[in-house]
Amino acid sequence: MEYLLVKDKQQILLGPMPWKPRYIQSEINDLVESGDKATSFTISQTENGYVNCGDGYEIFPVIMEITEYDPIYQHLAGPYYTFSDNLATGSYVINESDISLVKPALKQSVKEERQRKQLLGTTLNIGGTDVILDTNADELANFVSLLSTIGDDSVNWKFKEGFITLTKADVQNIIDTIRSHIQSQFDWEKTTCETIDAATELTSLKSLTITE
């Protein structure tokens, strides 16, 4: 449970925070020494829920209302507290974010989606067999290295579908296919970010499909 130290149910002095009696006591002592609080008060070392500290100062246990919102297009204002039955309830107001703030966040999502799609892999027919190619940097580097050493020979290469004999032309085709897949994802990111930059209204941005 977390707590607020409140004056006249209007001014939040501490919190929300866990029950830290020495820290809270120090704040109360400071209020007394400064003359803001007329009388001294000693709080319990044990967490006991609501505490009336006198002179309009109260300690309230806090519950927070869960607010669902879209963190790209919206932001929360608050928290704002209401007090009832010796309990503080915190809530937030949902506001639309300015388009200048939405665009960078949206482009970050585009980048993350490009990275995800980039690693999904692709397929290629080699000698009548459809094989799945990994499209990560290590896999591409393996085939680039193989291309530099294969010469006029052929090699038996193990794919998820089993062993397939590869010629130099096959290896080059694999490299081209992996690079093409990767490049297409960067092309998608570039085009989508250009669309985002050109937008002048949030409604046009919300119509974009980014995550498939």
VENUR-V72046 format. One record per run of one state. SS is the DSSP state (@ for helix, = for strand, . for the rest). FROM is the first residue (numbers start at 0). TO is the last residue. If there is no record, write none. Layout:
ss=SS from=FROM to=TO
ss=SS from=FROM to=TO
This chain:
ss=. from=0 to=0
ss== from=1 to=6
ss=. from=7 to=9
ss== from=10 to=17
ss=. from=18 to=19
ss=@ from=20 to=33
ss=. from=34 to=49
ss== from=50 to=53
ss=. from=54 to=55
ss== from=56 to=63
ss=. from=64 to=72
ss== from=73 to=83
ss=. from=84 to=85
ss== from=86 to=95
ss=. from=96 to=97
ss=@ from=98 to=117
ss=. from=118 to=120
ss== from=121 to=125
ss=. from=126 to=127
ss== from=128 to=132
ss=. from=133 to=135
ss=@ from=136 to=149
ss=. from=150 to=153
ss== from=154 to=158
ss=. from=159 to=160
ss== from=161 to=165
ss=. from=166 to=166
ss=@ from=167 to=197
ss=. from=198 to=200
ss=@ from=201 to=205
ss=. from=206 to=211
